[in-house]
Amino acid sequence: MAKTKATTVPGIDIGIPEKDRKAIAEGLLRLLADTYTLYLRRPTTTIGTSRDRCSRPCTSCS
């Protein structure tokens, strides 16, 4: 197998300093974790519309 040269890709400047990008990434990481946790806590026996997700009958779902 022939050796290939490693190519370097120049960094892309998107106008946000690295320090701020790290803070944004941390915030998005927390948001994703919270969203996934809420997803796991949803009722699993539901099919259909959001009205079907109620565990007991109520007037607000009608």
Backbone as CSV, one residue per row, in Angstrom:
resi,resn,N_x,N_y,N_z,CA_x,CA_y,CA_z,C_x,C_y,C_z
1,MET,0.845,-1.164,0.000,0.000,0.000,0.000,0.895,1.232,0.000
2,ALA,0.587,2.170,-0.862,1.396,3.379,-0.988,1.094,4.351,0.143
3,LYS,2.140,5.021,0.592,1.953,6.030,1.624,1.335,7.276,1.006
4,THR,0.432,7.881,1.747,-0.161,9.126,1.266,0.251,10.244,2.204
5,LYS,0.347,11.427,1.649,0.696,12.576,2.470,-0.511,13.012,3.284
6,ALA,-0.262,13.357,4.519,-1.327,13.881,5.355,-1.603,15.315,4.932
7,THR,-2.843,15.603,4.698,-3.193,16.967,4.311,-3.742,17.692,5.523
8,THR,-3.410,18.937,5.631,-3.929,19.736,6.735,-5.021,20.647,6.213
9,VAL,-6.048,20.756,7.005,-7.177,21.600,6.635,-7.085,22.871,7.459
10,PRO,-7.128,24.022,6.807,-7.054,25.264,7.572,-8.293,25.429,8.448
11,GLY,-8.105,26.037,9.615,-9.230,26.281,10.502,-10.222,27.246,9.876
12,ILE,-11.467,27.081,10.222,-12.508,27.948,9.686,-12.854,28.977,10.742
13,ASP,-12.759,30.232,10.378,-13.085,31.310,11.299,-14.545,31.678,11.105
14,ILE,-15.389,31.358,12.097,-16.812,31.655,11.986,-17.177,32.931,12.735
15,GLY,-16.190,33.614,13.251,-16.432,34.892,13.908,-16.765,34.794,15.382
16,ILE,-16.701,33.598,15.959,-16.963,33.422,17.389,-15.655,32.960,18.035
17,PRO,-15.182,33.679,19.042,-13.938,33.271,19.698,-14.056,31.858,20.293
18,GLU,-12.928,31.179,20.369,-12.923,29.795,20.856,-13.514,29.679,22.255
19,LYS,-13.222,30.638,23.123,-13.753,30.625,24.484,-15.291,30.633,24.465
20,ASP,-15.853,31.473,23.600,-17.310,31.560,23.494,-17.896,30.309,22.856
21,ARG,-17.199,29.746,21.886,-17.673,28.509,21.246,-17.745,27.383,22.260
22,LYS,-16.764,27.318,23.164,-16.787,26.281,24.199,-17.973,26.476,25.133
23,ALA,-18.279,27.711,25.486,-19.431,27.995,26.345,-20.732,27.621,25.631
24,ILE,-20.829,27.922,24.366,-22.017,27.559,23.586,-22.159,26.036,23.520
25,ALA,-21.053,25.353,23.279,-21.079,23.892,23.203,-21.521,23.284,24.528
26,GLU,-21.046,23.836,25.646,-21.463,23.339,26.970,-22.968,23.533,27.163
27,GLY,-23.486,24.699,26.774,-24.910,24.957,26.907,-25.741,24.018,26.052
28,LEU,-25.300,23.784,24.821,-26.017,22.866,23.940,-25.954,21.436,24.467
29,LEU,-24.835,21.075,25.069,-24.697,19.742,25.656,-25.707,19.543,26.783
30,ARG,-25.854,20.551,27.645,-26.836,20.472,28.732,-28.259,20.402,28.188
31,LEU,-28.536,21.213,27.166,-29.864,21.207,26.561,-30.192,19.835,25.976
32,LEU,-29.240,19.244,25.282,-29.446,17.924,24.704,-29.680,16.883,25.792
33,ALA,-28.910,16.945,26.871,-29.076,15.996,27.971,-30.446,16.150,28.619
34,ASP,-30.880,17.387,28.837,-32.196,17.621,29.438,-33.313,17.140,28.518
35,THR,-33.181,17.404,27.232,-34.190,16.979,26.269,-34.291,15.461,26.231
36,TYR,-33.158,14.790,26.250,-33.150,13.322,26.226,-33.773,12.765,27.502
37,THR,-33.474,13.395,28.639,-34.061,12.951,29.896,-35.575,13.089,29.855
38,LEU,-36.073,14.204,29.353,-37.520,14.379,29.232,-38.119,13.370,28.260
39,TYR,-37.414,13.064,27.200,-37.871,12.076,26.228,-38.013,10.707,26.897
40,LEU,-37.051,10.355,27.733,-37.104,9.056,28.403,-38.226,8.977,29.432
41,ARG,-38.623,10.107,29.991,-39.655,10.116,31.021,-41.071,10.156,30.456
42,ARG,-41.213,10.289,29.140,-42.553,10.368,28.569,-43.232,9.010,28.671
43,PRO,-44.568,9.006,28.704,-45.288,7.725,28.741,-44.978,6.908,27.490
44,THR,-44.780,5.626,27.671,-44.394,4.781,26.538,-45.572,4.050,25.924
45,THR,-46.736,4.132,26.544,-47.886,3.390,26.041,-48.791,4.248,25.177
46,THR,-48.316,5.391,24.730,-49.175,6.299,23.974,-49.008,6.092,22.487
47,ILE,-50.111,6.218,21.795,-50.112,6.173,20.337,-51.072,7.258,19.877
48,GLY,-50.674,8.041,18.918,-51.585,9.036,18.381,-51.244,10.439,18.810
49,THR,-52.276,11.220,19.072,-52.102,12.637,19.369,-51.686,12.858,20.813
50,SER,-51.403,14.114,21.134,-50.988,14.448,22.492,-52.109,14.219,23.493
51,ARG,-53.378,14.234,23.030,-54.485,13.964,23.957,-54.389,12.553,24.515
52,ASP,-53.815,11.624,23.755,-53.695,10.242,24.208,-52.662,10.082,25.313
53,ARG,-51.846,11.092,25.536,-50.773,10.981,26.517,-51.248,11.203,27.951
54,CYS,-52.452,11.663,28.125,-52.963,11.921,29.476,-53.136,10.602,30.218
55,SER,-52.734,10.579,31.464,-52.886,9.373,32.265,-54.278,9.293,32.878
56,ARG,-54.985,10.431,32.938,-56.345,10.438,33.464,-57.165,11.428,32.645
57,PRO,-58.444,11.193,32.532,-59.282,12.124,31.760,-59.292,13.513,32.384
58,CYS,-59.253,14.526,31.565,-59.339,15.894,32.056,-60.006,16.756,31.013
59,THR,-60.505,17.894,31.428,-61.216,18.775,30.506,-60.260,19.546,29.609
60,SER,-59.024,19.740,30.020,-58.109,20.540,29.211,-57.644,19.815,27.956
61,CYS,-57.762,18.501,27.928,-57.333,17.736,26.756,-58.436,17.619,25.719
62,SER,-59.647,17.856,26.069,-60.767,17.670,25.136,-60.802,18.741,24.095
